[in-house]
Amino acid sequence: MVKNYGGNRAKKQGRKFVNKDPTTHNTRLSKQPDEIYAAVIKEYGNGMACIKCVDGVERILVIRKKFKGRSKRDNLIKTGTWILAGLRSWEVLKADAKEKCDLLEVYDSEDIEFLKQSVDHDWNCIKNIGRIETADEI
């Protein structure tokens, strides 16, 4: 039999996974000393990325299952994305290894503006990560 290639392709996403009623979104702030703000520098793949934290240290980010698969749509992680990472203070490191941390929250552009206004940190070390400068700004 001949394959049916026609038809409407608009309903590819299952309806039971769509959020029907909009909810209010609260920005999650750092509550513990082991939670730190950072920006993604590189994506390694395999659920890992390289981040630069507010304290100027580069760490390896482990992307948890909560932010993969079906939930990836709202939590897209790419170069320049601001995140909240949880440090692994209990982990023992080798001398030449980078620290690992876990992904706790992904911030969108509205959350970033809220963070800049409400949280007292030096944002200069992560502000221009992933940003492309135009000829007017140089």
N, C-alpha and C positions, 0 to 999 in steps of 0.2 A: 504494500500500500504506500501511497504517497504521503510524505510528512506534511503536516499542516503548518506552514511557516507564517501565515497571516494572523490577524487577530490583534486585540488591544493589549498593549504591554504596560498599561498605566497602573495596574493593581499588582505589582510584583511583591510589595511588602504585605505580610500578613496583617490583617486588621486587628487581631487580638494583641499585637505588640505595639500598636500606636497609642500614644497618650492622648486621650480624648478631651479631657478637661484640663485647661492650663492651671498650673499651681504656682504659688509664689515661690520664688527662688531666693534662698538666703545664702549669702557668701560665707563660706567656711573660713574662719581665721585660725591662726596658729594658737593652740591652747597649751601645748606642752613644750618643754625646752628641746625635745627631740624632733619637733616639727619645724621645717625650714622652707622658706620660699625659694624658688629656683626657676630657671628657664632652660628649655631643651636646646642643646647645641647640635647633637648628632643623633640619628636613629641608627641603632645597630641591627635591628631585626631580632627575631626570636624572643620578643617580649622585653627587650632591653633598649636603653638609650643612654646617652651621655648628657649630663646636666651641669650647669654652673649655678652654684648657690649664691645667696646674698652675701655670705661671708667670703666669697671669692674662690672657693674650693670646687674643683671638678669632681663629680661623683658619678657612679653608675646607677641608673634608675632601673628598678625592676617593676615592670608593668603587671599589676595583678589581674586576675581573671575577671574581676568586677568591671574593668575598663576595656575588655576585649569582647569580641563576638557581637552580640546584639546591642550591647551598650556602647559600642565604639562610635556610633553615629553622633552621640552627644558629647563624646569625650575624645575627639580626634587629637592625636599627639603628633606634632610635626615640629620642625625647627622654628624656634622663637616662641613656642607655647609656654605660658607661665603656669606653674604647678605648685602644689604643696606636697612636700616629700617628708616621709618619716625616716629619720636616721636609725640605723641599727647599732645602738650603743652597746649591745650585748655581744656583737660579733667580733671575733678575734681576726686580725688581718696579718697578712705577710708584710714584710718591710716595703716591698716595691708595688704592692697592689693598691688599687683605688678603693675607696669606701663604697659600700653598696647602700642604697636606700629604697624605700617602697613608695609607690605613687598613692597619694591620699585624695587629691582633688585636682581637677583641671579647671583653670579659670578662663572665661571668655573676656571680650574687650570691656564689657560693662564692669565685670568684677575687677579687672586690672585698674580701672580708673578709681573704683571704690577703695582698693588696697592702697593706691598712691596717696589718697586723701586721708585715710583713717589710720594707717599703720605707720609707725615711726621706724623706718629703715633707710639705709642708703641704697637706693634703687639703681644707681649709676652702673654698677657692674653687670646687671642683667637687662638694662633698659634697651640697648641697641642690638641685642642678639636676634639674628634672623631678620633684621630690618634691612631693606635695600635702599641705599641713599640715592637720591636723584641729583641731577646737575644743579638744581636750584638750592639744595641744602648744603652743598660743598663750599 
